C-alpha cells in the first residue's frame, strides 16, 4: 500500500511540474478563459486539479488556433491590393484585333474544298 502511495505521489508531482511548464511555455493566444498569469497561479496553487483544469479548459488545441488557408481569389485583403494593369487592356485589344485579322485572312492551304465538305474549317 505504501508503495502505491509513493508511486501515486511521484506521478502527481510529475504531472504538476509538467502542467506548470506547459502552461508557462504556451503563447498567450493559446490560453482560454483567463490570462496566462492566472492560469499559472491556478496550476501552482491547486496542484493536481489545477493541472487537470489547465488541460481540459484552459489550453486550446494547436489546430483550433490555425486558420484554414484562403485562396488568393477568396481573400478580400488580397483582392483589395490587386489593381488593373493599364497596359493590359490595350494589349488585349491588340490581340483581339490580330486574331480577327488572322481569322479574316484566307488560308492558301485550305483551297481544296473536298477535304472540308461542311465548310466548318475542320479537315477530315
Long-range contacts (C-beta under 8 A, 24 or more apart in sequence): 12-47, 12-48, 15-48, 15-51, 16-43, 16-47, 16-48, 16-51, 18-51, 19-43, 19-50, 19-51, 19-54, 19-55, 20-44, 20-51, 22-54, 22-55, 22-59, 23-54, 23-58, 23-59, 26-59, 29-65, 30-59, 30-60, 30-62, 30-65, 31-58, 31-59, 31-60, 32-57, 32-58, 32-59, 32-60, 33-57, 33-58, 34-58
